Amino acid sequence: MADQWLSLAVQLVMAEEKARLEAGKTDTQREKPEGKIYYYKVNVSTREEHISLARPCFSLTLSNDGDNPVLLLVNTDKNQTWVEIGPGETEKIDLGKPAIRDFKLKCEAGSTSVRVWCLA
């Protein structure tokens, strides 16, 4: 239950930031994704995996295909809040602008396999 609250809190903070940035723009000024998708399949263990993206992305979707929870940290230089994604769960983070530059993954115990899609 605490993990769900943490995930909701992170989504709320990101939504507030997105709304703040969008507040002064007209419809013609809003940025739109070009449609390029970066795909990663990562085996995650207790050792942190750091992935820097080739270009800033609008959104990141992670699917946990393994048997253990995985922790996700987006924009590691500005953010210290890890989000836990349980086995069989999918998490999407959409900032509405090309602002996702990197992410880290780790397991607190054991290992898991994840798929990550980033939309630029």
N, C-alpha and C positions, 0 to 999 in steps of 0.2 A: 504494500500500500504506500509506503514511504517513497518507493521508487517511482510510482505513478505520480505522486505529488511533485517530486523533483522534476520529472519530465514535463509536467504541466507548467511548473514555474519557469523552466527554461524556455518553453514555447511562448509563454506570456511575455517574458523579457524580450525575446526576439521579435514578437509581434508589435510590441510597443516601440522598439527601435525602428522597425520597418515603417510603422505609421508616422513616426516623427520625421523620418527622412523623406517620406512621400508627401507630407503635408503641404509643402510649398510648390509642388510640381503640377503642371497641367497634364492632361492626357497625352499630348504630343511630346512632352518632355520625359515621360517615364521610360526607363530602359527596358528593353525586351531581350530575352535570350536569343542567341543566334541558332540554337538547336544542337550544338555540339555536346555529345555525351561522353564523359570519361568513365570507364568501367574498371573496377579493381576487384580481384578476388584475393582475399588475404587470410592466411592461417594465423590466428592470434593466440599468443600465450601470455604468460605473466610479464614478459619483456615488452615494453612499449614499442609499438610500430608507429613511426611518424611518416606521414605522406604529404608532400608538398605538391599542390596541383599545378599543372602546366599553365593555367590561366585562372583568374578568379571566376568562381561559379555562383549561380543564383541559388541552387538548391543541392542538397545531398540526401540521398536515400540509402539506408543501410538495412540489409536483411541478414539476420543471424540464423545461419543454417546448422549450427552446431548444437552441442548438448549443454554448454555452459553460457552464462551471461557474459556479455562483452561491454566494456566501458568505452564511450566515445567522447572526445573533446574536440570541438571545432574552433578554428581560429585561435591557435594555441598562444599567440602573443597577447591577446586581449581578453581571453576567457579562461577561467579556472574551474568551471562547473562541468564535471563529467556526467554524462547521461548513460544510464544502464539500459541495455536492450537485452531482454531475455531470450532464451532459446525459442526459435520459431517466430519471433516478433520482427516487425519492420518499423523503422523510425524514419520520418522525413523532416528535414529542416529546410525551410524555404525563406530566404531573406528578401526576396523580391528585387534584388539588385546583385551585380557581380561582386560579392563581398566575402565569399568563402575561399580562403587562400590555402588552408592546410587543415589536417586533422590528425589526431592520435587515437590509437586503439590499444586496449590491453584487457586481460582477464585478471581478476583477483586471484583465481585459482583455476588450474587446469588449462584447457585450450578450447578453441572453437574456430569455425570457418565462417567468414562473412563475405557478402557481396555488397559493393558500394557503387552507386551511380551518382555522378556529379554533372549537373546541367549548366553549360556555359552559354 
